[in-house]
């Protein structure tokens, strides 16, 4: 996300340089665009999240100086539209259309207009990529947490199985000792008794 915003900010600065005379109004619009993009990242999917960048674009249609900050605002608007509902996407598109139409008719410098349209066209693609990366990262975090929970459960089950195995081994050893003792008692005991009887008979 920071790389995408950095690319767009470079595009905005390039636009400001191409305008030639970066006056106070251009700098104010650029600062307003950076502020708007920052605010839109904090409100995420809330209802007023789209209102801030949309207001920038609608007010920006009144001044050609707003072209320098438009890519950042279009990025924020596209990101919020992609994260939001169908109504949010429609509102984002509706806010961009009048701005683009006014800029096409008002900006007379063709290189500036071409660069502005190119960077503003790149902004929604970068926003969509960012949204997809965030969704993939969230799903990977869910999978990681699920796997960690399963590993802990398996470790607990393994420890219980090892305890049960130790218990079974001890029980089997005791059972074998008892069997051997019974065989000795039964077999050798009877044999000794018979031998004693035979010795007494011989005497």
Secondary structure as GFF3:
##gff-version 3
##sequence-region A 1 203
A	DSSP	alpha_helix	2	19	.	.	.	ID=ss1
A	DSSP	alpha_helix	24	43	.	.	.	ID=ss2
A	DSSP	alpha_helix	49	60	.	.	.	ID=ss3
A	DSSP	three_ten_helix	64	66	.	.	.	ID=ss4
A	DSSP	alpha_helix	67	83	.	.	.	ID=ss5
A	DSSP	alpha_helix	86	106	.	.	.	ID=ss6
A	DSSP	alpha_helix	110	183	.	.	.	ID=ss7
A	DSSP	pi_helix	184	188	.	.	.	ID=ss8
A	DSSP	alpha_helix	189	202	.	.	.	ID=ss9
###
